[in-house]
Amino acid sequence: MSIENARLAYPVLVRVAREQARAVRERRGNTWLTYDDFCRLLTEVGMNETPRTVVPKVLRDLQAQCLAYGMPDLTALVIQKPRSRADSGDLVRPSDAWWQVYVERGDSTAGDVKFWFGCYRAARDFADWPEAPFF
């Protein structure tokens, strides 16, 4: 794991948070950021990750830094690819690994979509994201 990867990914997710917050304020539809989409965005900063490697190499460290500094969890913005409606609805949530730290701390249970959505909104709507990484 590398804190440098988290620093490189930070401005990408801040930009996404601001774009999503603006879309909500302007009452446009929300566009979800999937792990695949996030990996494509990371190529802009020279990172070549896959949905399988992005959690351990990037998101886990970024999540740890957000929590350590008392900031909203930016990693809540990245979700699994939603399932088709034929497969028990449009499931929108992060991967199972996202909940691990919250379960260990006793804040939530794995798969608690309501808890995740609160974290998602907090990260999306946080107005004071510094331009440069805060860690």
DSSP file (Angstrom, degrees, kcal/mol; ACC not computed):
  #  RESIDUE AA STRUCTURE BP1 BP2  ACC     N-H-->O    O-->H-N    N-H-->O    O-->H-N    TCO  KAPPA ALPHA  PHI   PSI    X-CA   Y-CA   Z-CA
    1    1 A M              0   0    0      0, 0.0     2,-0.4     0, 0.0    56,-0.1   0.000 360.0 360.0 360.0 145.1    0.0    0.0    0.0
    2    2 A S     >  -     0   0    0     55,-0.6     4,-1.3     1,-0.1     3,-0.4  -0.983 360.0-155.9-136.0 126.8    1.2    3.5   -0.8
    3    3 A I  H  > S+     0   0    0     -2,-0.4     4,-2.2     1,-0.2     5,-0.1   0.791  98.7  65.4 -65.3 -27.4    0.2    6.8    0.6
    4    4 A E  H  > S+     0   0    0      1,-0.2     4,-2.2     2,-0.2    -1,-0.2   0.891  98.1  52.4 -63.2 -39.0    1.5    8.3   -2.7
    5    5 A N  H  > S+     0   0    0     -3,-0.4     4,-2.1     1,-0.2    -1,-0.2   0.904 109.0  50.3 -61.9 -40.6   -1.2    6.5   -4.6
    6    6 A A  H  X S+     0   0    0     -4,-1.3     4,-1.8     1,-0.2    -2,-0.2   0.896 109.3  51.4 -64.2 -39.8   -3.8    7.9   -2.3
    7    7 A R  H  < S+     0   0    0     -4,-2.2    -2,-0.2     1,-0.2    -1,-0.2   0.887 110.5  48.6 -64.5 -38.4   -2.3   11.4   -2.8
    8    8 A L  H  < S+     0   0    0     -4,-2.2     4,-0.5     1,-0.2    -1,-0.2   0.878 114.5  45.4 -67.9 -37.2   -2.5   11.0   -6.6
    9    9 A A  H  X S+     0   0    0     -4,-2.1     4,-2.0     1,-0.2     3,-0.4   0.751  94.2  81.1 -78.1 -24.6   -6.1    9.8   -6.4
   10   10 A Y  H  X S+     0   0    0     -4,-1.8     4,-2.3     1,-0.2     5,-0.2   0.904  91.0  46.6 -52.6 -53.5   -7.3   12.5   -4.0
   11   11 A P  H  > S+     0   0    0      0, 0.0     4,-2.2     0, 0.0    -1,-0.2   0.836 109.4  56.8 -63.4 -28.8   -7.8   15.3   -6.5
   12   12 A V  H  > S+     0   0    0     -4,-0.5     4,-2.0    -3,-0.4    -2,-0.2   0.942 110.9  42.2 -64.0 -46.8   -9.6   13.0   -8.9
   13   13 A L  H  X S+     0   0    0     -4,-2.0     4,-2.7     2,-0.2    -1,-0.2   0.842 111.4  55.0 -72.0 -32.4  -12.2   12.1   -6.2
   14   14 A V  H  X S+     0   0    0     -4,-2.3     4,-2.5    -5,-0.2    -1,-0.2   0.923 108.5  49.4 -64.1 -42.4  -12.5   15.7   -5.0
   15   15 A R  H  X S+     0   0    0     -4,-2.2     4,-2.4    -5,-0.2    -2,-0.2   0.918 111.7  48.7 -61.0 -43.4  -13.3   16.7   -8.6
   16   16 A V  H  X S+     0   0    0     -4,-2.0     4,-2.8     2,-0.2     5,-0.2   0.923 110.0  51.8 -61.9 -44.7  -15.9   13.9   -8.7
   17   17 A A  H  X S+     0   0    0     -4,-2.7     4,-2.5     1,-0.2    -2,-0.2   0.926 111.7  46.6 -58.4 -45.6  -17.4   15.1   -5.4
   18   18 A R  H  X S+     0   0    0     -4,-2.5     4,-2.4     2,-0.2    -1,-0.2   0.900 112.6  49.3 -65.5 -40.7  -17.7   18.6   -6.6
   19   19 A E  H  X S+     0   0    0     -4,-2.4     4,-2.1     2,-0.2    -2,-0.2   0.912 113.3  46.7 -64.5 -42.2  -19.3   17.6   -9.9
   20   20 A Q  H  X S+     0   0    0     -4,-2.8     4,-1.9     2,-0.2    -2,-0.2   0.897 112.2  50.2 -68.2 -39.4  -21.8   15.3   -8.2
   21   21 A A  H  X S+     0   0    0     -4,-2.5     4,-2.5   103,-0.3    -2,-0.2   0.910 110.5  50.2 -63.7 -41.9  -22.7   18.0   -5.6
   22   22 A R  H  X S+     0   0    0     -4,-2.4     4,-2.4     1,-0.2    -2,-0.2   0.907 108.1  53.2 -62.4 -41.8  -23.2   20.5   -8.4
   23   23 A A  H  <>S+     0   0    0     -4,-2.1     5,-3.1     1,-0.2    -1,-0.2   0.888 110.1  47.9 -61.5 -39.4  -25.5   18.1  -10.2
   24   24 A V  H ><5S+     0   0    0     -4,-1.9     3,-1.2     3,-0.2    -2,-0.2   0.931 111.7  49.2 -67.3 -45.1  -27.6   17.7   -7.1
   25   25 A R  H 3<5S+     0   0    0     -4,-2.5    -2,-0.2     1,-0.3    -1,-0.2   0.877 114.6  45.1 -61.2 -37.2  -27.8   21.5   -6.6
   26   26 A E  T 3<5S-     0   0    0     -4,-2.4    -1,-0.3    -5,-0.2    -2,-0.2   0.393 113.5-121.6 -87.8   3.8  -28.8   21.9  -10.2
   27   27 A R  T < 5 +     0   0    0     -3,-1.2     2,-0.2     1,-0.2    -3,-0.2   0.832  62.2 144.8  58.1  37.1  -31.3   19.0   -9.9
   28   28 A R      < -     0   0    0     -5,-3.1    -1,-0.2    -6,-0.2    -2,-0.0  -0.597  60.1 -81.4 -91.8 163.7  -29.7   17.0  -12.7
   29   29 A G        -     0   0    0     -2,-0.2     2,-0.3     1,-0.1    -1,-0.1  -0.324  47.1-109.8 -65.4 147.9  -29.5   13.3  -12.4
   30   30 A N        -     0   0    0     -3,-0.1     2,-0.6    -7,-0.1    -1,-0.1  -0.605  23.9-151.3 -79.0 136.8  -26.8   11.7  -10.3
   31   31 A T        -     0   0    0     -2,-0.3     2,-0.1     2,-0.0    -8,-0.1  -0.950  15.4-138.7-109.4 117.0  -24.1    9.9  -12.2
   32   32 A W        -     0   0    0     -2,-0.6     2,-0.7     1,-0.1    46,-0.1  -0.465   7.0-135.8 -75.6 145.4  -22.6    7.1  -10.1
   33   33 A L  E     -a   78   0A   0     44,-0.7    46,-2.8    -2,-0.1     2,-0.1  -0.897  24.9-163.7-102.5 108.0  -18.8    6.5  -10.2
   34   34 A T  E  >  -a   79   0A   0     -2,-0.7     4,-2.9    44,-0.2    46,-0.2  -0.398  34.9-105.9 -86.1 167.4  -18.1    2.8  -10.5
   35   35 A Y  H  > S+     0   0    0     44,-1.5     4,-2.3     1,-0.2     5,-0.2   0.888 123.8  52.4 -58.7 -39.0  -14.8    1.1   -9.8
   36   36 A D  H  > S+     0   0    0      2,-0.2     4,-1.9     1,-0.2    -1,-0.2   0.940 110.5  46.8 -61.5 -47.2  -14.3    0.8  -13.6
   37   37 A D  H  > S+     0   0    0      1,-0.2     4,-2.2     2,-0.2    -2,-0.2   0.918 111.3  51.8 -60.6 -44.2  -15.0    4.5  -14.1
   38   38 A F  H  X S+     0   0    0     -4,-2.9     4,-2.0     1,-0.2    -1,-0.2   0.900 107.1  52.4 -61.5 -41.9  -12.6    5.4  -11.3
   39   39 A C  H  X S+     0   0    0     -4,-2.3     4,-0.7     1,-0.2    10,-0.4   0.887 108.8  50.8 -62.1 -38.4   -9.8    3.3  -12.8
   40   40 A R  H >< S+     0   0    0     -4,-1.9     3,-0.7     1,-0.2     4,-0.4   0.899 109.6  50.3 -64.9 -39.9  -10.3    5.1  -16.1
   41   41 A L  H >< S+     0   0    0     -4,-2.2     3,-1.6     1,-0.2     4,-0.4   0.847 101.3  63.4 -66.2 -33.1  -10.1    8.5  -14.4
   42   42 A L  H ><>S+     0   0    0     -4,-2.0     5,-2.3     1,-0.3     3,-1.3   0.752  87.0  70.9 -64.9 -22.9   -6.9    7.4  -12.6
   43   43 A T  G X<5S+     0   0    0     -3,-0.7     3,-1.4    -4,-0.7    -1,-0.3   0.793  86.3  68.1 -63.7 -24.7   -5.1    7.2  -15.9
   44   44 A E  G < 5S+     0   0    0     -3,-1.6    -1,-0.3    -4,-0.4    -2,-0.2   0.795 105.1  41.1 -62.4 -28.2   -5.3   11.0  -16.0
   45   45 A V  G < 5S-     0   0    0     -3,-1.3    -1,-0.3    -4,-0.4    -2,-0.2   0.176 127.4 -97.7-106.9  16.3   -2.8   11.1  -13.1
   46   46 A G  T < 5S+     0   0    0     -3,-1.4     2,-0.4     1,-0.3    -3,-0.2   0.639  79.6 133.5  83.9  15.3   -0.6    8.3  -14.5
   47   47 A M      < -     0   0    0     -5,-2.3     2,-0.6    -6,-0.1    -1,-0.3  -0.819  39.0-162.3-101.5 140.2   -2.1    5.4  -12.5
   48   48 A N        +     0   0    0     -2,-0.4     2,-0.3    -5,-0.1    -8,-0.1  -0.801  30.6 151.5-121.9  87.9   -2.9    2.1  -14.1
   49   49 A E        -     0   0    0     -2,-0.6    -6,-0.1   -10,-0.4    -7,-0.1  -0.757  32.4-145.1-114.9 161.4   -5.2    0.2  -11.8
   50   50 A T    >>  -     0   0    0     -2,-0.3     4,-2.3     1,-0.0     3,-0.6  -0.794  36.3-102.8-115.8 162.8   -8.0   -2.3  -12.3
   51   51 A P  T 34 S+     0   0    0      0, 0.0     4,-0.5     0, 0.0   -15,-0.1   0.814 123.8  53.5 -56.0 -27.8  -11.2   -2.7  -10.2
   52   52 A R  T 34 S+     0   0    0      1,-0.2     3,-0.1     2,-0.1    -3,-0.0   0.838 117.7  33.3 -75.4 -32.9   -9.5   -5.6   -8.5
   53   53 A T  T <> S+     0   0    0     -3,-0.6     4,-2.1     1,-0.1     5,-0.3   0.638  98.3  80.3 -98.4 -15.5   -6.4   -3.7   -7.5
   54   54 A V  H  X>S+     0   0    0     -4,-2.3     5,-2.5     1,-0.2     4,-1.6   0.824  89.7  54.2 -67.8 -30.9   -7.7   -0.2   -6.8
   55   55 A V  I  4>S+     0   0    0     -4,-0.5     5,-2.7     3,-0.2     6,-0.3   0.985 116.0  34.2 -68.2 -56.5   -9.0   -1.0   -3.4
   56   56 A P  I  45S+     0   0    0      0, 0.0    -2,-0.2     0, 0.0    -1,-0.2   0.833 126.2  41.1 -69.8 -28.2   -5.8   -2.4   -1.8
   57   57 A K  I  <5S-     0   0    0     -4,-2.1   -55,-0.6   -56,-0.1    -2,-0.2   0.697 136.0  -0.2 -92.6 -19.5   -3.5   -0.1   -3.7
   58   58 A V  I  X5S+     0   0    0     -4,-1.6     4,-1.9    -5,-0.3    -3,-0.2   0.625 123.2  48.9-132.8 -59.7   -5.4    3.2   -3.6
   59   59 A L  I  ><S+     0   0    0     -5,-2.5     4,-2.9     1,-0.2     5,-0.2   0.840 104.1  57.5 -69.2 -35.6   -8.7    3.4   -1.8
   60   60 A R  H  ><S+     0   0    0     -5,-2.7     4,-2.1    -6,-0.3    -1,-0.2   0.929 111.3  43.4 -62.1 -44.2   -7.8    1.7    1.5
   61   61 A D  H  > S+     0   0    0     -6,-0.3     4,-2.2     2,-0.2    -1,-0.2   0.896 114.2  50.3 -67.5 -40.0   -5.1    4.2    2.2
   62   62 A L  H  X S+     0   0    0     -4,-1.9     4,-2.4     2,-0.2    12,-0.2   0.917 110.7  49.5 -64.9 -42.1   -7.2    7.1    1.1
   63   63 A Q  H  X S+     0   0    0     -4,-2.9     4,-2.4     1,-0.2     5,-0.2   0.922 110.1  51.4 -60.6 -44.5  -10.1    5.9    3.3
   64   64 A A  H  X S+     0   0    0     -4,-2.1     4,-2.6    -5,-0.2    -2,-0.2   0.895 110.7  48.3 -61.0 -41.1   -7.6    5.6    6.3
   65   65 A Q  H  X S+     0   0    0     -4,-2.2     4,-2.0     2,-0.2     6,-0.3   0.914 110.0  51.4 -67.8 -42.5   -6.4    9.1    5.8
   66   66 A C  H  <>S+     0   0    0     -4,-2.4     5,-2.9     1,-0.2     4,-0.3   0.935 115.2  42.5 -58.7 -46.3   -9.9   10.6    5.6
   67   67 A L  H ><5S+     0   0    0     -4,-2.4     3,-1.0     3,-0.2    -2,-0.2   0.894 112.0  53.6 -69.1 -39.9  -10.9    8.9    8.8
   68   68 A A  H 3<5S+     0   0    0     -4,-2.6    -1,-0.2     1,-0.2    -2,-0.2   0.843 114.2  42.0 -64.1 -33.6   -7.6    9.7   10.6
   69   69 A Y  T 3<5S-     0   0    0     -4,-2.0    -1,-0.2    -5,-0.2    -2,-0.2   0.346 114.5-113.8 -96.5   5.9   -8.0   13.4    9.8
   70   70 A G  T < 5S+     0   0    0     -3,-1.0    -3,-0.2    -4,-0.3    -4,-0.1   0.785  70.0 138.5  69.6  27.5  -11.7   13.5   10.6
   71   71 A M      < -     0   0    0     -5,-2.9    -1,-0.2    -6,-0.3    52,-0.1  -0.649  63.8 -86.7 -98.6 158.7  -12.7   14.2    7.0
   72   72 A P        -     0   0    0      0, 0.0     2,-1.1     0, 0.0    -1,-0.1  -0.317  52.4 -99.3 -59.9 150.9  -15.6   12.7    5.1
   73   73 A D    >   -     0   0    0      1,-0.2     3,-1.8    46,-0.1    50,-0.2  -0.622  35.1-171.2 -80.6  98.5  -14.7    9.4    3.5
   74   74 A L  G >  S+     0   0    0     -2,-1.1     3,-1.9     1,-0.3     4,-0.2   0.777  80.2  70.4 -59.2 -28.0  -14.1   10.2   -0.2
   75   75 A T  G >  S+     0   0    0      1,-0.3     3,-1.4     2,-0.2    -1,-0.3   0.679  79.7  76.4 -68.3 -14.4  -13.9    6.5   -1.0
   76   76 A A  G <  S+     0   0    0     -3,-1.8    -1,-0.3     1,-0.3    -2,-0.2   0.678  82.2  69.8 -66.5 -15.6  -17.7    6.3   -0.4
   77   77 A L  G <  S+     0   0    0     -3,-1.9   -44,-0.7    -4,-0.2     2,-0.5   0.681  84.9  78.2 -74.5 -17.1  -18.1    7.9   -3.8
   78   78 A V  E <   +a   33   0A   0     -3,-1.4     2,-0.2    -4,-0.2    17,-0.2  -0.828  65.1 179.4-101.3 125.8  -16.8    4.8   -5.7
   79   79 A I  E     -a   34   0A   0    -46,-2.8   -44,-1.5    -2,-0.5     2,-0.1  -0.726  32.7 -96.7-120.9 166.6  -19.4    2.0   -6.0
   80   80 A Q        -     0   0    0     13,-3.2    13,-0.3    -2,-0.2    -1,-0.1  -0.385  61.4 -81.8 -69.5 161.1  -19.6   -1.4   -7.5
   81   81 A K        -     0   0    0      1,-0.1    -1,-0.1    -2,-0.1    10,-0.1  -0.525  55.8-110.4 -64.7 126.6  -21.2   -1.6  -10.9
   82   82 A P        -     0   0    0      0, 0.0    10,-0.1     0, 0.0     8,-0.1  -0.305  32.2-118.8 -60.4 142.2  -25.0   -1.5  -10.4
   83   83 A R        -     0   0    0      8,-0.5     2,-0.0     1,-0.1     8,-0.0  -0.380  34.1 -94.1 -75.9 159.7  -26.7   -4.7  -11.2
   84   84 A S    >   -     0   0    0      1,-0.1     3,-1.8     6,-0.1     5,-0.2  -0.335  35.3-109.9 -69.8 158.7  -29.4   -4.9  -13.9
   85   85 A R  T 3> S+     0   0    0      1,-0.3     4,-1.4     3,-0.1     3,-0.2   0.788 117.9  63.3 -61.5 -27.7  -33.0   -4.5  -12.8
   86   86 A A  T 34 S+     0   0    0      1,-0.2     2,-0.8     2,-0.2    -1,-0.3   0.702  92.7  67.8 -69.9 -18.2  -33.6   -8.1  -13.6
   87   87 A D  T <4 S-     0   0    0     -3,-1.8    -1,-0.2     2,-0.2     4,-0.2  -0.586 134.8 -65.1-105.0  69.2  -31.1   -9.1  -10.8
   88   88 A S  T  4 S-     0   0    0     -2,-0.8    -2,-0.2    -3,-0.2    -3,-0.1   0.831  96.8 -61.4  55.7  41.4  -33.0   -7.9   -7.7
   89   89 A G  S  < S-     0   0    0     -4,-1.4     2,-1.2    -5,-0.2    -2,-0.2  -0.189  81.6 -42.5  90.3-178.5  -33.0   -4.2   -8.6
   90   90 A D        -     0   0    0     -8,-0.1     2,-0.7    -5,-0.1    -6,-0.1  -0.733  58.9-161.2 -91.6  90.3  -30.4   -1.6   -9.1
   91   91 A L        -     0   0    0     -2,-1.2     2,-0.6    -4,-0.2    -8,-0.5  -0.644  11.0-178.7 -80.8 113.6  -27.9   -2.3   -6.3
   92   92 A V        +     0   0    0     -2,-0.7   -11,-0.1   -10,-0.1    -2,-0.0  -0.957  29.0 108.4-116.0 115.6  -25.8    0.7   -5.7
   93   93 A R        -     0   0    0     -2,-0.6   -13,-3.2   -13,-0.3     3,-0.1  -0.959  64.2 -89.3-172.6 164.1  -23.1    0.4   -3.0
   94   94 A P        -     0   0    0      0, 0.0   -15,-0.2     0, 0.0   -18,-0.1  -0.217  58.0 -78.7 -76.3 175.5  -19.4    0.1   -2.5
   95   95 A S    >>  -     0   0    0    -17,-0.2     3,-1.4     1,-0.1     4,-0.5  -0.236  45.8-102.4 -68.7 165.1  -17.6   -3.2   -2.5
   96   96 A D  H >> S+     0   0    0      1,-0.3     3,-0.7     2,-0.2     4,-0.5   0.796 119.1  65.7 -59.6 -29.6  -17.6   -5.3    0.6
   97   97 A A  H >4 S+     0   0    0      1,-0.2     3,-0.7     2,-0.2     4,-0.4   0.773  88.1  68.8 -65.7 -25.5  -14.1   -4.2    1.5
   98   98 A W  H <4 S+     0   0    0     -3,-1.4     3,-0.4     1,-0.2     4,-0.4   0.875  98.1  50.1 -61.7 -37.5  -15.3   -0.6    2.0
   99   99 A W  H XX S+     0   0    0     -3,-0.7     4,-2.5    -4,-0.5     3,-0.5   0.674  84.6  92.4 -75.7 -17.1  -17.2   -1.6    5.1
  100  100 A Q  H <X S+     0   0    0     -3,-0.7     4,-2.5    -4,-0.5    -1,-0.2   0.860  86.7  45.0 -49.9 -50.3  -14.3   -3.4    6.8
  101  101 A V  H 3> S+     0   0    0     -3,-0.4     4,-1.8    -4,-0.4    -1,-0.3   0.870 114.2  49.9 -64.8 -36.5  -13.0   -0.4    8.8
  102  102 A Y  H <>>S+     0   0    0     -3,-0.5     5,-2.3    -4,-0.4     6,-1.2   0.858 111.0  48.8 -71.5 -35.0  -16.5    0.6    9.9
  103  103 A V  H ><5S+     0   0    0     -4,-2.5     3,-0.8     3,-0.2    -2,-0.2   0.928 110.8  50.6 -67.2 -45.3  -17.3   -2.9   11.1
  104  104 A E  H 3<5S+     0   0    0     -4,-2.5    -2,-0.2    -5,-0.3    -1,-0.2   0.863 112.7  46.5 -61.4 -36.3  -14.0   -3.1   13.0
  105  105 A R  H 3<5S-     0   0    0     -4,-1.8    -1,-0.3    -5,-0.2    -2,-0.2   0.600 113.7-119.1 -81.0 -11.5  -14.7    0.2   14.7
  106  106 A G  T <<5S+     0   0    0     -3,-0.8    -3,-0.2    -4,-0.7    -2,-0.1   0.653  80.0 120.9  82.0  15.9  -18.3   -0.8   15.5
  107  107 A D  S   <S-     0   0    0     -5,-2.3     2,-0.3    -6,-0.2    -4,-0.2   0.767  78.8 -10.6 -81.2 -27.1  -19.8    2.0   13.4
  108  108 A S        -     0   0    0     -6,-1.2     2,-0.3    -9,-0.2    -2,-0.2  -0.932  65.6-106.5-158.6 173.8  -21.8   -0.2   11.0
  109  109 A T    >   -     0   0    0     -2,-0.3     3,-1.7    -3,-0.1     6,-0.1  -0.828  51.8 -85.7-109.0 156.1  -22.4   -3.7    9.8
  110  110 A A  T 3  S+     0   0    0     -2,-0.3     3,-0.1     1,-0.3   -14,-0.1  -0.366 114.1  18.6 -61.2 133.3  -21.2   -4.9    6.4
  111  111 A G  T 3  S+     0   0    0      1,-0.2     2,-1.5   -16,-0.1    -1,-0.3   0.535  76.1 150.1  85.8   6.9  -23.7   -4.1    3.7
  112  112 A D    <>  -     0   0    0     -3,-1.7     4,-2.3     1,-0.2    -1,-0.2  -0.578  21.6-176.6 -75.3  92.2  -25.6   -1.3    5.6
  113  113 A V  H  > S+     0   0    0     -2,-1.5     4,-2.8     1,-0.2    -1,-0.2   0.840  77.9  56.7 -64.3 -35.5  -26.5    0.7    2.5
  114  114 A K  H  > S+     0   0    0      2,-0.2     4,-1.6     1,-0.2    -1,-0.2   0.916 108.6  47.2 -62.5 -43.0  -28.2    3.5    4.6
  115  115 A F  H  > S+     0   0    0     -3,-0.2     4,-1.8     2,-0.2    -2,-0.2   0.941 113.2  48.6 -62.4 -47.7  -24.9    4.0    6.5
  116  116 A W  H  X S+     0   0    0     -4,-2.3     4,-3.0     1,-0.2    -2,-0.2   0.920 107.8  54.3 -58.9 -43.9  -22.9    4.1    3.3
  117  117 A F  H  X S+     0   0    0     -4,-2.8     4,-2.6     1,-0.2    -1,-0.2   0.857 105.8  53.1 -63.5 -33.4  -25.3    6.5    1.7
  118  118 A G  H  X S+     0   0    0     -4,-1.6     4,-2.1     2,-0.2    -1,-0.2   0.910 111.6  45.6 -63.3 -42.2  -24.8    8.9    4.7
  119  119 A C  H  X S+     0   0    0     -4,-1.8     4,-2.2     2,-0.2    -2,-0.2   0.893 111.8  52.9 -65.9 -40.4  -21.0    8.7    4.1
  120  120 A Y  H  X S+     0   0    0     -4,-3.0     4,-2.8     1,-0.2    -2,-0.2   0.943 111.0  45.4 -59.6 -50.1  -21.5    9.2    0.4
  121  121 A R  H  X S+     0   0    0     -4,-2.6     4,-2.7     1,-0.2    -1,-0.2   0.890 110.9  53.8 -63.3 -39.4  -23.6   12.3    0.9
  122  122 A A  H  X S+     0   0    0     -4,-2.1     4,-0.7     2,-0.2    -1,-0.2   0.914 113.7  41.9 -61.7 -42.6  -21.1   13.7    3.5
  123  123 A A  H  < S+     0   0    0     -4,-2.2     3,-0.5   -50,-0.2    -2,-0.2   0.914 116.9  47.7 -70.2 -43.1  -18.2   13.3    1.0
  124  124 A R  H  < S+     0   0    0     -4,-2.8  -103,-0.3     1,-0.2    -2,-0.2   0.899 118.3  39.4 -64.0 -41.9  -20.2   14.6   -2.0
  125  125 A D  H  < S+     0   0    0     -4,-2.7     2,-0.4    -5,-0.2    -1,-0.2   0.435  80.6 120.9 -94.5  -0.4  -21.6   17.7   -0.2
  126  126 A F     <  -     0   0    0     -4,-0.7     3,-0.5    -3,-0.5  -105,-0.1  -0.516  43.3-167.6 -67.8 120.2  -18.5   18.6    1.8
  127  127 A A  S    S+     0   0    0     -2,-0.4    -1,-0.2     1,-0.2    -4,-0.0   0.612  71.4  65.4 -87.2 -12.6  -17.7   22.1    0.7
  128  128 A D        +     0   0    0      2,-0.0    -1,-0.2     0, 0.0    -2,-0.1  -0.036  57.7 146.7-107.5  32.0  -14.2   22.5    2.2
  129  129 A W        -     0   0    0     -3,-0.5     2,-0.1  -115,-0.1     3,-0.0  -0.532  48.4-127.7 -66.0 123.3  -12.1   19.9    0.3
  130  130 A P        -     0   0    0      0, 0.0     4,-0.1     0, 0.0    -1,-0.1  -0.403  11.0-127.1 -67.3 150.9   -8.6   21.4    0.0
  131  131 A E  S    S+     0   0    0      2,-0.1  -117,-0.1    -2,-0.1     3,-0.1   0.932  95.9  49.5 -63.9 -45.1   -7.2   21.4   -3.5
  132  132 A A  S    S-     0   0    0      1,-0.1  -125,-0.0  -122,-0.0     0, 0.0  -0.626 110.7 -82.3 -92.1 152.9   -4.0   19.6   -2.5
  133  133 A P        -     0   0    0      0, 0.0    -1,-0.1     0, 0.0    -2,-0.1  -0.254  31.7-145.1 -53.1 139.0   -4.1   16.4   -0.4
  134  134 A F              0   0    0      1,-0.2    -3,-0.0    -4,-0.1  -127,-0.0   0.384 360.0 360.0 -87.7   2.5   -4.5   17.2    3.3
  135  135 A F              0   0    0   -132,-0.1    -1,-0.2  -128,-0.0  -128,-0.1   0.349 360.0 360.0-123.6 360.0   -2.3   14.2    4.4
